[in-house]
C-alpha cells in the first residue's frame, strides 16, 4: 500500500496576491514543507539533501484567503538519484471532493556540495512498501517562441536563498511572476484593470544561482493580457548566458470593471 501523509494549511494573508488568492509560489512552499514533514514522519535517514528538479501544478480554481487546505502527499516513484512525489490539496472538511490543486514534483538527492548522490538503500520501501513503481515520463518543454522576449533583470536577495545557499524554487517563481507584472504594468496592464490567476505552472530548475548574482528574466506572452481570455507565459531565468530556470504557465484573465 502506498503511504500517504496529510497536513492542513490555512491560507494566510502573506500567502496571497493582491486579489486575495493563494500564489503559486506560496503553494510551492506548502509542497516543500509537507514533503519535509512526510520525510520526518517515516524517519528517513541519510547524509544528503533533497532538492527540487521540476514541479508541475494545476489549479482547478483560485484559492481564497483563509481557506483551510488539507494537503496530501505521496511517493510516485524512486530511481537511483531521483524520486517523484504527488500532491493533492482539498478544502478541509471535504475529503471526498475533487482536489482544488494537484501537483507533481521531481526531486534529486544530492550531497553537501550539491552533486547528485545515490538515494540510501531501502528508501523506496518507506513510501512504497509493496514494491517500486516505474518513474512517470517527464514531458519535454516546448521550444522557445521565435520572437524576441521581454527582458527584465533582478538580483538574488538573501530572502531568496535556501539552506544550501542557492535560489529557492519558490523564490524563483516569485522572480518570474514579478518580471511578468513588470512587463504588464509597462504596457498599461495593472491589478486595478485586470484580474489574473494561475491555471497551471510547470517549472524546471536547470542550474543554481547564488546570493547577489544578477539574473535576466526572459518572458514571452501569448497573447499579452488584454481581454477575458487565457494567456500562456513562457519564461527563462538566465545568468551569464546560461539558463538557470525555465517555466511555462497558463493564466485566466478577467477585465475589472472601472470604479468611480
ABEGO torsion letter per residue (X at the ends): XBBBBBBBBBBBAAABBAAGBBBAAAAAAAAAAAAAAAAAAAGBBEABBBBBABBBBBBABBBBBGBBBBBBBBBABBBAABBBBBBBBBBBGBAABBBABBBBBBBBBBBAAGBBBBBBBGAAAAABAAEBBBBBBBBBBBBBBABBBBBBBBBBBAAABBAAGBBBAAAAAAAAAAAAAAAAAAAGBBAAABBBBBABBBBBBABBBBBGBBBBBBBBBOBBBABBBBBBBBBBBBBGGBBABBBBBBBBBBBBBBBX
